[in-house]
Amino acid sequence: MTNSRTGWPRGRTMWILGTLALFAAGVVIGIALGSVWIGLLLALIVSIGWLIAYESWRGRNVGIYDRDDDGAQL
């Protein structure tokens, strides 16, 4: 069985546009705070969260509830 999926995956365009919008917002916030580097750092942090949420949504793992998984317990 061969996989014929090649090229640009569907949905990647919206992820890239969303990431660019977050970085643009980061620059604007950075200018308002007086340092573009702070804004870019904030945009990077938010973009990582955006990537995690987007990939979770693409994998159809949003809203899955596992009653046996209570997180990390010591």
N, C-alpha and C positions, 0 to 999 in steps of 0.2 A: 504494500500500500504506500503510495507516494503522496507527499503533501504538496499540493499545487499552490499554496498560499505564498505568494512572493509580492514584492513591491511595498507600497506605502499602506500600513494598516489603517483601517477605518477608525476614526476617533482620535488619531494622533494629532490631527490638525487642531482640533478643539483644545487638546491638552497643551499644545505649544502656544496657541493664542491666549489661553488662560494664564500660562506661566509668564508670557510677555506682559500681559496686563498687570500681573502681580508685581513684576519687577518695575514697571512704569509707576505703579502706585507707590512702591518702595522708594523710588527716586523722589517723587513728589513729597512723601512724608519725610524723607531725609532732608530735603531742602527746607521744609517747614521746621524741622528740629535743629537745623543748623549744620548737619553733617550728612552728606550723601552716603558715606560708608555705613552709617548706622541704618539708614533706610534700605540699603542693599542687603545688609545682614538680616534685617527683619524680613525682607522679601524672600531671601534664601530660605529662612526658617519656615515661612508660610508656604513656599513652593514645595518644600519637602512634604509637608502635611497634605498639600494639594495632590502631589504625586501618589502618596499612600492612599488617600481617599479615592482618587480616580482609578487606580489599579484595583482597589477593592470593588468599586462599582462595576468595572469591566469584567471582573471575575465572578460577578453575581454573588458576592459574599456579604452584601449589605443587609443588616438586620437579622443575621443568623443568630439564634439564641441556643446555646448549648447549656442545658441545666446542670450538667456535670462539671462545667468549667467555671470556677469561681475566681480565676486569676491566680496570681502567685500567692501561695500560702506557706508560711513557715511553721 
